[in-house]
Amino acid sequence: MAPFKALELEYPIIDSNFQTFCASHGILSVEDFLIHDLYELAAFAKQQPTSEKLEQGITQILSIIDEQHQPWVNGMELLDDTLHRKHVVPTGCEGVDLLLGGGLHEGQLTELVGPSSSGKTQVCLLAASYLASKHMGTVVYLDTGNSFSTQRIAEFVGRFSNHMFSQAGHRNFQKVMNNILCHSVFDIFTMFNVLHQLEFNMKSQLQKGGQVRLLIVDSISSLITPILGNIGSQGRALMTSAGYLLKKLAHEHNIVVLVTNHTVGGERGIPKPALGQIWKTVAHVRLLLSADHGNDTRSISVLKHPSMASGKVARFRV
Amino acid sequence: MAAKRWIDGDETAAEMLSRVSSERPFLLLPPLHRVPLRVGNVVELAGPSSSAKTQILIQAAVNCILPREWNGVHYGGLERLVMFIDLDCRFDILRLSEMLKHKIMEPNGSMHDHEELFAACMRRFMYVRCYDSLEFLATLKTLHHRLKREKAMHNVNIQLLMIDSIGPFHWVDRGSTFFPLGSHNRKCLSLQSISETVVQEIRKLLVLHPMLVIATKEIVLGNVYGTDGAKQNKYMLEASGIRSITSSSQQLPYREFMPPIWQSLITHKILVRASDDHLLIRPDQENSLYLSEWLLPSLGYQDKFVVKDEHGMRSPPCLIIPPMPT
């Protein structure tokens, strides 16, 4: 948040007199204003000879602070936003869509949990190809383990759209592939960079091509696990910040966010999702994938969902 | 003469009681109905994840935004404003609207003609999200002016302030203890200064706008000192035959992570969790059972309650309480 010197240009009421008054109380920027007692400051201001101007300055700062937080909405506006702007995006796999009541919700963070080779990446690639081939928007795919496979995407796209081999089909295929943007990220700071850049682009609407509809991070646990040390480390702080950033992107820009997580051994040998208790509460929807040994089918069950009971299972084949 | 008037007093006790009970009524919100709550109280609703905390908040909110009477039908609500600060960013407005529709439909049978009532009620529910603690502080600082504006525009007072999941920025703030830059008397944005400011702002708001504050808190049960350590302590205490007369530090079943200044703001504490049993209310329906226990004031027994799902997926869940003190 801005130091007062920078605000002087925009708001002439915050002149040098005001700044010296505030500096005498240890307030040099808008952030400091947030952790100070405003009534006390106003009382001090009254004792000054230029009290009126100082009080006006304080009121001006308060209105700047009012813009720092998200706007208050009432129930009707929120309901309207949820019903009309947050759509349900199908994943392209009928079994999964049936289980989820239509597909993935925009504005929600969905987490896919499963042991290795249980099909998490396949589901992500499937969802990405479905969205891209139906021209619903662009997909941003953050790949942490080099598991993004263009051949598999081409296979899925071929399944969803017909006439691949004609001239028009080829151009269509090019357009579809251009809708999927893949970034390789190998540590959490790069992920923050990419996400902040994406947020900035979306806010200033510099998006090349269509609107971003789907954001996939495969897998977020491989980014967070190396930094989760003991209690004193910054790992937990970074993990919660990542969760908030993803939820913010989902809600403010109406996109589906899909992340994958692996499992670790829990009590009595039953595997549980990784990343611990703090991460447990971050996602809106949690789905558990498991593979049936010996054949191609996978089963997916609901661990947590805001509008249905947990425990429902579906089987599918990718 | 003035002295005699001073001794005579302004009103009798009966008059005062009737005035206070109409201006500041007791709120009995199930399943928190064992202890009557009044404005000015700060309730902390603690529980592990998915233990119906947000459901309790939604039920309380619906109860508050409904009017007492509309077109001759009695709803028994409070017709006041509810402000919801979502620090968890997972609130689903559809659940609130479903529950409200259900409550409106109950005495009427259908929603026809009641769109106006629904809209009026929904407008009394205000919602904001905060993505970090600076936004939270900014919201609290400007809440007073917001409330004054609402009062001037719609002439409606606030009754309930709900904070969903206090303490999630705890980890982020802990990691950001800056050293103060610049002048020597500048406060730094540490966990302590942020918590102090939050508590101060809430206290000031309670003075200016009397309201009930309910904050939920996400906890990890049973993890006080590790299960083995706790058992060992208990065993040793019993073996040595020492019974402490005053249990001044109440043995909480979870580890408290909020700073002491927050704990001094709290006037009531309740713990909810999901139990492993399922209660069969009707033969075809199995509902999960939740347990609630008042910790402050400590009542010593547990209540059971269920969240009822009417039929199918998009149904309005509502709380019913079979009061069975165990």
Interface residues (C-beta under 8 A of the other chain):
Chain A: M1 A23 H25 G26 I27 L28 E31 D32 L34 I35 H36 D37 L38 Y39 L62 I65 D66 Q68 H69 Q70 P71 W72 V73 N74 G75 M76 L78 L79 T82 G101 Q234 R236 A237 L238 M239 T240 S241 Y244 L245 K247 K248 H251 Q277 I278 K280 T281 H284 K304 P306 S307 M308 A309
Chain B: S49 S50 I65 M83 D88 C89 R90 D92 I93 L94 R95 L96 S97 A119 C121 M122 R123 R124 F125 M126 Y127 V128 R129 C130 Y131 D132 L134 E135 F136 L137 A138 T139 K141 T142 H145 R146 S165 P168 F169 W171 V172 R174 G175 S176 P180 G182 S183 H184 N185 R186 K187 L189 S193 I194 E196 T197 Q200 K204 E218 V220 D309 M313 R314
